[in-house]
């Protein structure tokens, strides 16, 4: 299937009229002031956690939890004083700019961006539960959209219903200099809905597999997925931990096949670290993919972040990124904080996109090995942080130097 046929966005997937902008901000009459209302009836989305222990509630589906609404919000009007640098995630002292700079700095990604690698020419599929208002929010005005596809409700828009994917996408693709810049703002994106937010059954593994097949047919380089499963609405259908071997769950086998096709897959570890399950979720046990856990600003494991190893003793998670008080943009266009491996994953995945852009001769498995070797505890991986925090500029310099030597 050709790229054009696979990802062409149909008019009915953009059902909204012309948006209204005021000083660079999109104002929506139909978006509630507190988007936590959208999560209230969603059985598959991890609900807001306690601000003190930072732990989202247990469950499958989306691996995120918004912080309580009393946390400081970003200014509702985005302004640029004319002195913002080309990459403006740290020039203006708004909530988004300062926090975003720290998230990328933690991975030593700012230098990679400054070297000109921001994802241009790379094709990324984001597989999620929905991207509410992502076609209306001004943070995505410059989004390079390859197309959309709704696996759960074919023919229906991905831009209505669930907003989890909107927040995830903002970590990757937001591009408002001085307010919030994602980790791969120049990449091209394919937005795929595979999560049915109203229930939790094994059919969602089929949906996710179909989304991966669609992404492969579109020729994507990278998949970022912040979905995970282990418990279903019918208890007898749920998994036990012996199945965490990368070969038992259908969704994990599908992830393995994607890796075999050469796709670099980033997957959230899950938010079960303080629950009864505690372990990583499916498909993050798959071999050949990169599983991402969450840490806080002190570089300690977030309490909720799921732990490894796999049932057959492989290191998982592969690495970690900031997942406590991550900076995201919601469906109302405002910058806010959120918790979850759901956000650590795209933050790290976006830097992976930029790194692969800079090192196009590597394949997906070589990229994973390079990230392992460039992480903070490569020689002593553990069940909480895996190989630790990747240093993306170190990885870039190391491989560039090796490349020169090989020539």
Secondary structure, DSSP 8 states (H G I E B T S, - for coil): --HHHHH---GGG-------EETTEE--TTS-SSTHHHHTT-TTB-----TTT------SEE--EE--TTS----SS----S---SS-TTTS-SHHHHHHHHHHHHTT-HHHHHTT-S-TT-EEEEEES--TTTTT-GGGTT-EEEEEEESSSTTS-SSSS--HHHHHHHHHH-EETTTEE-TTTTSEEEEEE---TT---THHHHHHHHHHHHHHHTT-SEEEE-EEBS--SSGGG---GGGTTTTSSHHHHHHHHHHHTT-EEEEE--S-TTSSS-B--BTTT-TTSEEEEEE-TTS-B-TT--B---TT----S-EEEE-SSEEEE-TTS-EEEEESHHHHHHHHHHHHHHHHHH-TTS-HHHHHHHHHHTBTTGGG-BTTTBT-BB-HHHHHHHHHHHHHHH-
